[in-house]
Amino acid sequence: MARVYNFSAGPSMLPEEVLKKAAAEMLDYQGSGQSVMEMSHRSKVYDDIIKGAEALLRELMNIPDNYKVLFLQGGASTQFAAIPLNFMNGSGKADYVITGQWAKKAYQEAQKYGEVKAVASSADKTFSYIPKLDKSEFTPDADYFYICMNNTIYGTVYHELPDTGDVPLIADISSCFLSEPLDVTKFGMLYGGAQKNVAPAGLTICIIREDLLGKARDITPTMLNYQIHADAQSLYNTPPCYTIYICKLVLEWLKENGGLEAMREKNVKKAKLLYDFLDNSKMFRGTVVPEDRSLMNVPFVTDSEELNAKFVKEATEAGLVNLKGHRTVGGMRASIYNAMPYEGVEKLVNFMAEFEKANS
Ligand SMILES: *Cc1c(COP(=O)(O)O)cnc(C)c1O
C-alpha cells in the first residue's frame, strides 16, 4: 500500500490510526453486528457515539458548561446565513473583518439581514496579512463581531484576538479547529466545517454561549435555528452519523496523543521547518507577512509560473499531492493539519531543496 502525503486544504488527511480503526469496525461496530453507517441515530449504541464525541470535544477544548455544542450539516457556508438570523436580533448591526474569501462571503451573506460593517480589510495586498484593528471603528451596539480566525486560502491567522468588550466575538475556525488550545470563554460562538482538521466532510461543529440562544428571528428556517438543535441535542433530524463517528475517533486519537498542547507543539515544529526553509530559499518564498503566518496553511511561490507548474507536477509524481495554490494566490499551498506527520513536511522540504538545486 502506497499512501501519499496529501497537502490538500480540505477535505484533507486523517490520522492513519483512525482510518485503520474505522476499517476494522466497518462491518461490525463493537459487537452490534452492524456498521455505524447502518445504525439508527436514535439507537442506544449510536447515542453513546454522539454523546461520547461531545464529551471528548468538551474535554479537549475545555468547553465550559454554559456553552452548547452542536453537530450540524450544511458546512461552514450555511452558518454564514444562520449567524445573522440567530444573533442579529438587537440593534440589527454587526461588524466583520475582511481577511479573505471566507470572511467576505460571510459578510456578504449577512448583508441580506441587517446593517453590516466591514471594520477592516486586507484585500489591498491579496489578504497577505491580518489588518490592524482600530477600536474607534467598531460599532458599540453591534449584535456581534465576526472574524475568520485562520484564513485557509491566504495562510494568515490571528495571533491576538480583537478586544470587542461586551460585543460577542464570533469566529470561523474551520481550518484551525483543534490545532492548538483556544480560550473558548473569549467567544460568543466558535464554529467550523469538520473536513479540514476534525473529520470527513458533512459535519459542522458549532460551540455557542447559551445566553445568545433563543432569540432567532421569526423568519429563521427551523433547520438554521440553533436553539432547535440545542434543545434536541443535535438529534432534531438525522445528523451526519458516520462523520460524527469518525470525528469521535479523531478526538480519541488527539487525546491519546497528548491533547491540544501536544498538538500545538507538533504543529509549531512542522510549520517552523517549512517557514525556515522558505525564509532561506532563493527560489521559493512565503506570501504572508511573518507575524501573521498560519500554522496550518502555508502558501508559497517562485517568481515563475512555469517553475510553479513544474514543481507541482514533479511533487505529485513524488507522492506529495495537492500542493497547487488557490487560484486567487497562485503558486503553491501546503496545508499541514494535525494529521500531517512531521515526516511529510520533511519530505516536502527535502523535495523543495532538490528542486531548487536542479532548477537554478
Ligand atoms: C473551507 C472553509 C469554509 C467553507 O466550508 P464549507 O464546509 O465547504 O462550507 C469556510 N471557512 C473557512 C475558514 C474554510 O476553510
PDBQT file of the ligand as one rigid body, heavy atoms in Angstrom, charges set to zero:
ROOT
HETATM    1  C1  LIG A 401     -13.361  25.562   3.908  1.00  0.00    +0.000 C 
HETATM    2  C2  LIG A 401     -13.774  26.751   4.656  1.00  0.00    +0.000 A 
HETATM    3  C3  LIG A 401     -15.085  27.231   4.643  1.00  0.00    +0.000 A 
HETATM    4  C4  LIG A 401     -16.169  26.597   3.811  1.00  0.00    +0.000 C 
HETATM    5  O1  LIG A 401     -16.548  25.405   4.379  1.00  0.00    +0.000 OA
HETATM    6  P1  LIG A 401     -17.749  24.525   3.796  1.00  0.00    +0.000 P 
HETATM    7  O2  LIG A 401     -17.886  23.491   4.850  1.00  0.00    +0.000 OA
HETATM    8  O3  LIG A 401     -17.282  23.995   2.473  1.00  0.00    +0.000 OA
HETATM    9  O4  LIG A 401     -18.928  25.390   3.653  1.00  0.00    +0.000 OA
HETATM   10  C5  LIG A 401     -15.395  28.327   5.417  1.00  0.00    +0.000 A 
HETATM   11  N1  LIG A 401     -14.471  28.933   6.175  1.00  0.00    +0.000 NA
HETATM   12  C6  LIG A 401     -13.194  28.507   6.202  1.00  0.00    +0.000 A 
HETATM   13  C7  LIG A 401     -12.210  29.215   7.071  1.00  0.00    +0.000 C 
HETATM   14  C8  LIG A 401     -12.803  27.405   5.458  1.00  0.00    +0.000 A 
HETATM   15  O5  LIG A 401     -11.537  26.986   5.494  1.00  0.00    +0.000 OA
ENDROOT
TORSDOF 0
